[in-house]
Amino acid sequence: MGGPSQALPSQCPIDDQTIFTLASCTKLPTTVAALQLVDKKLIALDEDVSPLLPVLGRQQILVGWQADGSPILRKRRNPITLRQLLTHSSGCGYDFYHPDLKRFRRYQGTTLATQKAKVAEWFNQPLVFEPGQGWEYGAGLDWVGKLIEQISGMSLEDYMSRHVWTPLGASSYTFWPNSPGCHRELATLAKRDRATGKLDVSLKGLDLNRNVKECFGGHGAYCSAADYAELMFSLLVNDERVLRPSSVELMFENQLSPESKEALQEVMRTRDLAGGDYYAGEVYSWGLGGLLVEETHDSEAPYDRGPKTLAWCSALNHYWFIDRSKGVCGLLMTHVVPSPDAKIKPLIRAFLQHTYRENARPSFPGFL
């Protein structure tokens, strides 16, 4: 599906081959790549990653502030595991979300613009809780990208091209859309003025990943909607093109400790973090790759979302979901900032209502 863009010339309409900045939609493919290494027994989900990621391994926990404004840090007691990095339960936050990490950056005297070239530079910051005992959306998948590089001996770009996208027959996914081999048009970003509700479509050339010098597995990739949907469909039908069936099953199961799951529930109740469509009566946890809508029998949603639906979003108001109980998945890409957008949220709801009404199958064979 596609149509004319408000930002691109009329001769370059948006379609399923247009290249989009994925932002946090990068996290799902990176998760799949990491699970391939687990399938090959090159690392375990509950293995301590500190020996492979020494900068991360050195991080202490930020527990408060001295009267003079200096941070109070203490050594962590728990290991940092791959499972925790994949599920935002490691204590790694984002300095543009978490107020204490924003304050820590100011204390350091650094800015985002000067630090974002490499993962170990940008996210050389303390943890915000003991690993496995909280939930905070953050940089875990960026560290997972570095872990994949360490284990495979390949760049994340090359690893994913060879082991994730080639088996799917997909070729648009890249971390370097301006490299000589990339010829397709990159969709332009639009910015919503929240005061007027109008879109500024004059942002051609704006790139959320400008100045980066390596692959960021949590937010740095670009891809067409058609290729991204191919990965989603492979996971939906569990066709073994990229993962063993048992690993796909694991993606759709709760991966959080009780403490981390309760922390996530609190985030979903109190913070407007997640673009998407969520309702009272639903129980949330985190699978491998996205938010897990774990229970839906008391949901107030105006469509029949099934249990164990995996879904997530991005800072550009993209939204994807995979509902294996109903045999349906969907992807909506918008390229609008900031997120969440008050006008796109109803669009996501309408998209879900239409998709479930026209495509869901109550008894999808072979699942759940």
N, C-alpha and C positions, 0 to 999 in steps of 0.2 A: 504494500500500500504506500501511497505517497501523494504528492501534489506540489503546487507552486510554493516556493519559499518566500517569506517576506524579506529575507536578507540576501538571497542569491539572485542573480539576474534571471529573467523569465526563461531564457534558453537553457538554464541549468536547474530544472525542477528537482525537488527532493524525491528520491525513490529508494528502493531497498538496496541499491548499490552505492548510495551516497555514503561517504566516510564521516562518521560522527566521533567526536571526542567522547570516550566512554566514562571518564571520571571514575566513580566508585563501581560502575559496572565492570571495571577491570577485575574486581575481586573474585568473581565467579570463575573465569578462566584460570586465574592464578591458583585458586583452590583445586581445580581439576588437575593442573600440572603437579601440584604438591602431592595429591593423592596417587598420581601415577608412580611417584617415588616410593610411596608407602606400599603400593601394589608390588613393586620390585624389591621390597624389603631393604631399601637403601636408607630408610629412616622409619621410625615408629611414631605414631601420633602422640604418645606420651613420653617421648624421649626429650631430654634436656638439650636445648639447642644452643646453650651458651658457648660450648667449645667451637661451634661453627660460626657463631655470631658474637665475637668477643666484645664489640662496642655495646651491643644490647646486654650481654651478660654482665657487664660492669655496672649497669644502672642500679641505683638505690631507689628507695621509695620516698616520695615527697609526702611528708606527714603534717607540715605546717610551716609557720614563719616566725622568725625571731622578731623581737621588738625593733631591731635595726633594719628589718626588711630582708634579711638573709634567709635562705630556705633551711628548713629542718629536714634532714635526710636520715634514713636508717637503712641498714643492710636488709636485703630480702632474705626470707627463710626458705621459700619454696622455689623449685626449679621453674624455668620458663619452658613450656613445651610447645610442640608444633600445634597440638589441638587448641591450646589457649590462644596462640597467634591467629589461628584460623577463625576463632569465635569471639574475638574482642574481649577475652577474659584474662589476658596476660598482664594487664595494667598499663599497656602502651596506649596513650591517648593522642589526640590531635591538639596541637597548640592553638589552633584557631577555633576549637570548640571548648576545651576545658579551661576554666578561668585560672586555675593555679598554674597550668602550663603556659598560658599567656603571660602571667606574672613572672614566671621563671625565665621566659625569654627576655622580658624587659630587664630583669635582674642581671642577666648575662650581657645585656647591651647589644644583642643581635636582633636582626630583623628577618622576616621570612624571605625577603628577596635575596639576602646575602647568604642564606643557609640552605637553600633548596636544591642545589646542584646534585647532591648525592644523598642516598638514603641514610648513611651513617653520619652525615653532617646535619641533615634536617632533623632527624629523630634521635640525636644524641642528647637525650633528656630523661629525667627520672620517670619511674613508674608512678601511677596514681593510686595503686592499691597492691596488696600482696597477690601474686599470680594465683589465679583460680578462685579468688574470693570476692570478685566484683565483676562489673561489666561496664566498659567504656568504649564507645566507638572510636577507632583510632588506627594507628599505623601498623598493626600486626601483619597485614598482608603485604605491605612494602618490605618488611623484614622477611616474610616468607619468600618473596621474589629473590632476595639475596641468598637465602638458604638454598633455593633451587639452583642458583648459579654455582654456589659452593659445591654442592653434591654432584651436579651434572658436569661441571667443567665447561659449561657453555653459557653464553649470555642468555638472559631470559627471553629476548627476542628470538634467538636461534632455537632454543629449546622448545618454545611454544609453537613456532612455525613447523618444526619437524615432528613433534610428538602429539600436539593437540590439533592444529589446524590442517595439516596435510592429510591425516586420516579422515577428516571431515570434508575434504575437497574444498576447503576455504582458503583464501589467499589474501584477504584485505587487512587482517589483524596486524598491527604494527605499533611499536613505541616511537617510531621515527617517520611521521607522515610526510616530512619534507625531504626525505632522502631521495636520491636520483631514481630509484626503482618504483616510486609511488607516483602514479599519474592521475588518480581519481580526485575529484574535487572534494575538499574538506568543507563540511557544512559550517556556516558562519554562526557565531553565537549571537543571541539577542538578550538584552537586559531589560527587565521589567522595572519601571519606576513605580514603587509601591504607593507613592502618594497619588499619582494620576492613573495608575493602571495601564499606562501606555508602554509599548515595547520600543526600545531603542535598537534599531537594526543596522546601526552604522559601525558595528564592532568587527568588521572584516579584518583579519590579521591578529585578533586577540586569541592567545593560546594559553590555557591554564597551565601548561607544562613548559612554558618558556624558561630558558636558562638551565633546564635539567641536563645532566651529562650522563645519566645511566637510566636503566629501566626501573620504573616504580610500579611494583606489582599490585599496589593498592588503588592506583588511580591514573596511571600514566599512559594507557593504551588508546588506540583508535581502531574502529572497525565499522563495516557496513552492517545494517540491520539484518540483511539476508544471512551473512556469515554467523553473526551472533545467534540468530534464531536456529541455525543448524546445530550449534552446540546445545542449545536448550532442548531441541527435539531429541537429540541423542540421549540426553539424560532422562527425558520424559519416557521414552520407550525402552531405555536401558539396552541399547543395541550393541554394547561392548566395543564400539569404535574407539573410545578414548579411555574407558575405565572398566575394570572388572565389575560384574553385577553386584557383588557384595559391597564394593566401595560406593556405588551409586545408592544402594539401599541405605548406607550409613549417612549419606548426605541429608537424607530426609528424616533423621532421628535427632532428638535432643542431644546436644553435646556439652551442655553446661552443668556445672556443679549446682547444688541447691542454692548456694549463696549467690552465684553469678546469675542464675535464672531469676531470682527475686529482684536483683539489681536491675536486670533488663526489664522486668515487669514495671518497676518504678519509673524507668526512663520512658517507657511507652505510655505511662499514665500522665507524666508531668512535663515532658519535653517534646517540642515539635521538631523532632529530629528526622523522622522518617517520612519522605515523600511516599505516597501510596494511598491505600484505602484500608483503614483499620477500624474496628468496631468494638463496642462494649460486648461482653460475653465471649470474646475470643481469648485464648490462652497462648502466649507467645514464648518461644525459646529461640535458640540459635542452632541451626543445623551446620552443615559444612558447605559454605557458599552463600548463605543468606539467612534472613529472618525466617524462622519456622512458625507458621500459624498452626500451632500444635493441636488445638481443640477448637471446633467451630459449632458444636451442637447448640450452644446458646447464643450464637452470633446474631447481631442485629443487621448484618449486611443485606442489601436488597438483591442479592444473587446467591447462588448455592455454592459458596466456596467450600471445598472439601478439607478434611483434616490433613495435617502434615504437608500443607502447601508451602513451598519454598519461594521467597520473593525478596527483592530489594530494589534500590533506587540509586540515584546519583545526584550530585550537586547541580547537574544540568536538567533536572526534572525528568530524566529517563526513568522508566519503571519496567521491571520484568517479573514474571511469576511462572512457576511450574507446579501444576496441580495433578499429580499422578493418579489420585483417586477418581478424577473426572476425565482423565485423558486429554488435558488441555494445557497449553502454555501460551504465553503472550508477551509481547515486547512493544513498548511505546517509547519513542525517542523524540525529544522536543528541542534540545539545544537552547534552553532558556535558563537564565540565572536571574535572581538568586533562588535557592530552594529552601523550603517548599514554597511553591507558587500557588496563590489562592485561586487563580483561574484555571490552572492545570489540574489541581486536585479533582474538581468535578469532571474534567475530561477523562482522567484515569478511571473514575467511577463509571462513567458512561461506557468507556472501553471495556471494562470488566463485565458490566451488565450485558453488553452486546456479545462479547466473546463467550460467556457462559451460556447465554440463551441460544446461540447459534451453533456452538461447537462442543459443549460438554456432553460426555457420555456417562450416565450414572454407574454403569458396570463396565469399566474399562478393563479388558482381560489382562490378567497376569500381575495385577498390582494390589498391594495392601491385602 
